[in-house]
Amino acid sequence: MTIVLAGAAAAVVWLAMPAAPRRLGAEASAPVSTGRDEHGPRRWLWSALAGLGAWAFVSGPVGLAVGVAAAGVVWVVLGRAETPAQRARRLRMRAELPHVVGLLAAGVRGGLPPADALALVCLALPGPAADSLVTLPPRVALGVDPAEAWRALETDPGLAPLGRTLARSARTGEPIADALDRLGAELAARSHADAEDAARRVGVRAAVPLGLCLLPAFLLIGIVPVVAGLVADLAG
């Protein structure tokens, strides 16, 4: 039993450690993966630890059933959870989208069709957003209805605002440049708000270790002498 507990503790420590960062060259050359298999062995280990913990807590035949159920629940939850790579892609796409919309609006105002302008934007701003948008201009060039092509972006949470704007303009005849300008202003305001929220979170996170460092000093300098003086007076 001791060996099992020691192994479980070692597994928890390993699972708590962050994944090793990839080299910059490899990260730049490798495509961004969005699959659910990036949890890798960690998903198996978390599920196994949850099952073993539930089995050890309940024990007996009922504990075995509870352990299997707990392992299955953890497996499903981790399978639906966002991986670090997916989160990094989503945040990077969210940061890139205002620039993509701004360049696309400039290209359309310059006289380019939206699909041609989008192709140039993908060349000028490589990244997760360009990787998801680069397949749309060839589809439009092959004769796909632009409204249908742009509507395909609505399945991507990061690009859904751009897809809705382009599809609505293609369907209603609204000037695309004006719609893109409004969208760019909204995205810029949202990006500014996100930056302010991130700055506030940094301040809150910095206050916690500072408080932990100052609390012992406050107790030793402010509380302990007062308590020691009161004890001495009472004893005298």
C-alpha positions as CSV (number, residue, x, y, z in Angstrom):
1,M,0.0,0.0,0.0
2,T,2.9,2.3,0.8
3,I,4.4,1.7,-2.6
4,V,1.1,2.5,-4.3
5,L,0.7,5.8,-2.3
6,A,4.3,6.8,-3.1
7,G,3.7,6.1,-6.8
8,A,0.5,8.1,-6.7
9,A,2.2,11.0,-5.1
10,A,5.0,10.9,-7.7
11,A,2.4,10.8,-10.4
12,V,0.5,13.8,-9.0
13,V,3.8,15.8,-8.8
14,W,4.6,14.9,-12.4
15,L,1.1,15.9,-13.5
16,A,1.3,19.2,-11.7
17,M,4.5,20.2,-13.5
18,P,4.0,22.2,-16.6
19,A,4.9,20.7,-20.0
20,A,8.3,21.4,-21.3
21,P,8.4,24.3,-23.7
22,R,9.2,23.6,-27.3
23,R,12.2,25.2,-29.0
24,L,11.5,28.4,-30.9
25,G,12.5,26.9,-34.2
26,A,10.3,23.9,-33.8
27,E,7.4,26.0,-32.7
28,A,7.7,28.3,-35.7
29,S,7.9,25.4,-38.2
30,A,5.4,23.0,-36.7
31,P,1.7,23.6,-37.4
32,V,-0.6,24.4,-34.6
33,S,-2.5,21.4,-33.4
34,T,-6.1,21.7,-32.3
35,G,-6.8,18.1,-31.5
36,R,-8.0,16.7,-28.3
37,D,-5.1,14.2,-28.0
38,E,-2.6,16.7,-26.6
39,H,-3.5,15.7,-23.0
40,G,-1.5,12.6,-23.8
41,P,-0.6,10.3,-20.8
42,R,-1.7,13.0,-18.4
43,R,-5.3,12.2,-19.2
44,W,-4.8,8.5,-18.5
45,L,-2.9,9.2,-15.3
46,W,-5.5,11.7,-13.9
47,S,-8.3,9.2,-14.7
48,A,-6.4,6.3,-13.1
49,L,-5.6,8.4,-10.0
50,A,-9.2,9.5,-9.7
51,G,-10.4,5.9,-9.9
52,L,-7.8,4.6,-7.4
53,G,-8.6,7.4,-5.0
54,A,-12.4,6.7,-5.2
55,W,-11.8,3.0,-4.8
56,A,-9.5,3.5,-1.8
57,F,-12.0,5.9,-0.2
58,V,-15.1,3.7,-0.5
59,S,-13.4,0.3,-0.6
60,G,-15.0,-3.0,-1.4
61,P,-17.0,-4.0,-4.5
62,V,-19.0,-0.7,-4.3
63,G,-15.7,1.1,-4.2
64,L,-14.6,-0.6,-7.4
65,A,-17.7,0.6,-9.2
66,V,-17.3,4.1,-7.8
67,G,-13.7,4.1,-8.9
68,V,-14.6,3.1,-12.4
69,A,-17.3,5.8,-12.5
70,A,-14.9,8.4,-11.2
71,A,-12.2,7.5,-13.7
72,G,-14.8,7.7,-16.5
73,V,-16.0,11.2,-15.4
74,V,-12.4,12.5,-15.2
75,W,-11.7,11.1,-18.6
76,V,-14.7,12.8,-20.2
77,V,-14.0,16.1,-18.5
78,L,-10.4,16.2,-19.5
79,G,-11.4,15.2,-23.0
80,R,-13.6,18.2,-23.3
81,A,-11.2,20.6,-21.6
82,E,-9.1,23.1,-23.5
83,T,-5.5,22.1,-24.0
84,P,-2.7,24.6,-23.4
85,A,-2.0,24.6,-27.2
86,Q,-5.7,25.3,-27.9
87,R,-5.7,28.1,-25.4
88,A,-2.6,29.7,-26.8
89,R,-4.0,29.5,-30.3
90,R,-7.3,31.1,-29.2
91,L,-5.6,33.9,-27.3
92,R,-3.2,34.6,-30.2
93,M,-6.0,34.6,-32.7
94,R,-8.0,37.0,-30.5
95,A,-5.0,39.3,-30.5
96,E,-4.5,39.0,-34.2
97,L,-8.1,39.6,-35.3
98,P,-8.2,43.4,-35.0
99,H,-5.1,43.7,-37.2
100,V,-6.6,41.2,-39.7
101,V,-9.8,43.2,-39.9
102,G,-8.0,46.5,-40.2
103,L,-5.8,45.3,-43.1
104,L,-8.8,43.7,-44.8
105,A,-10.8,46.9,-44.6
106,A,-7.9,48.8,-46.1
107,G,-7.6,46.3,-48.9
108,V,-11.3,46.5,-49.7
109,R,-11.2,50.3,-49.6
110,G,-8.3,50.1,-52.0
111,G,-10.6,48.4,-54.6
112,L,-9.8,44.8,-54.0
113,P,-12.6,42.2,-53.8
114,P,-12.9,40.8,-50.2
115,A,-11.5,37.4,-51.1
116,D,-8.4,38.9,-52.9
117,A,-7.9,41.3,-50.0
118,L,-8.2,38.4,-47.5
119,A,-5.6,36.4,-49.4
120,L,-3.1,39.3,-49.2
121,V,-3.8,39.7,-45.5
122,C,-3.0,36.0,-44.9
123,L,0.3,36.5,-46.6
124,A,1.0,39.7,-44.6
125,L,0.0,38.3,-41.2
126,P,0.9,34.7,-40.8
127,G,-0.4,33.0,-37.7
128,P,-3.4,31.0,-36.4
129,A,-5.9,33.5,-37.9
130,A,-4.3,33.3,-41.3
131,D,-4.1,29.5,-41.1
132,S,-7.9,29.4,-40.6
133,L,-8.6,32.0,-43.3
134,V,-6.2,31.0,-46.1
135,T,-8.5,28.3,-47.5
136,L,-11.5,30.7,-48.0
137,P,-10.2,32.8,-51.0
138,P,-9.6,29.8,-53.2
139,R,-13.1,28.5,-52.4
140,V,-14.6,31.8,-53.5
141,A,-12.4,31.8,-56.6
142,L,-13.8,28.4,-57.5
143,G,-17.4,29.7,-57.5
144,V,-18.6,29.1,-53.9
145,D,-21.1,31.6,-52.8
146,P,-19.2,34.2,-50.8
147,A,-22.0,34.3,-48.1
148,E,-21.7,30.6,-47.6
149,A,-17.9,30.7,-47.5
150,W,-17.8,33.5,-44.9
151,R,-20.5,31.7,-42.9
152,A,-18.2,28.8,-42.4
153,L,-16.1,31.0,-40.1
154,E,-19.0,31.1,-37.6
155,T,-18.0,27.7,-36.3
156,D,-14.7,29.1,-35.1
157,P,-15.3,31.1,-31.9
158,G,-12.2,33.3,-32.6
159,L,-13.2,34.2,-36.2
160,A,-17.0,34.2,-35.8
161,P,-17.3,38.0,-35.6
162,L,-15.5,38.4,-38.9
163,G,-17.5,35.6,-40.5
164,R,-20.8,37.1,-39.5
165,T,-19.8,40.6,-40.7
166,L,-18.6,39.3,-44.1
167,A,-21.6,37.0,-44.6
168,R,-24.1,39.8,-43.7
169,S,-22.5,42.2,-46.1
170,A,-22.5,39.6,-48.9
171,R,-26.1,38.8,-48.2
172,T,-27.5,42.3,-47.8
173,G,-25.3,44.3,-50.0
174,E,-24.0,46.5,-47.1
175,P,-20.7,48.2,-47.9
176,I,-18.1,45.8,-46.6
177,A,-15.5,48.4,-45.8
178,D,-17.9,50.2,-43.5
179,A,-18.9,47.0,-41.7
180,L,-15.2,46.0,-41.3
181,D,-14.4,49.5,-39.9
182,R,-17.1,49.1,-37.2
183,L,-16.0,45.5,-36.4
184,G,-12.4,46.7,-36.2
185,A,-13.4,49.4,-33.7
186,E,-15.3,46.9,-31.6
187,L,-12.4,44.4,-31.6
188,A,-9.9,47.2,-30.7
189,A,-12.1,48.2,-27.8
190,R,-12.3,44.6,-26.6
191,S,-8.6,44.1,-27.0
192,H,-8.0,47.3,-24.9
193,A,-10.4,46.0,-22.2
194,D,-8.7,42.6,-22.2
195,A,-5.3,44.3,-21.7
196,E,-6.6,46.3,-18.8
197,D,-8.1,43.1,-17.2
198,A,-4.8,41.3,-17.6
199,A,-2.9,44.2,-16.0
200,R,-5.3,44.1,-13.0
201,R,-4.9,40.4,-12.7
202,V,-1.1,40.9,-12.6
203,G,-1.5,43.3,-9.7
204,V,-3.7,40.9,-7.7
205,R,-1.3,38.0,-8.3
206,A,1.6,40.1,-7.2
207,A,-0.1,41.2,-4.0
208,V,-0.5,37.6,-2.8
209,P,3.2,36.7,-2.5
210,L,3.9,40.2,-1.1
211,G,1.3,39.6,1.6
212,L,2.7,36.2,2.4
213,C,6.2,37.8,2.8
214,L,5.0,40.7,5.0
215,L,2.6,38.7,7.2
216,P,5.4,36.9,9.2
217,A,7.2,40.2,9.7
218,F,4.0,41.9,10.9
219,L,3.4,39.1,13.4
220,L,6.9,39.1,14.7
221,I,7.2,42.9,15.0
222,G,3.7,44.0,15.8
223,I,1.9,41.1,17.5
224,V,4.5,39.0,19.3
225,P,5.9,41.9,21.4
226,V,2.4,43.0,22.5
227,V,1.4,39.4,23.5
228,A,4.8,38.9,25.2
229,G,4.2,42.2,27.1
230,L,0.7,41.2,28.2
231,V,1.9,37.8,29.3
232,A,4.7,39.4,31.3
233,D,2.3,41.8,33.0
234,L,-0.1,39.0,33.9
235,A,2.7,36.8,35.2
236,G,4.1,39.7,37.3
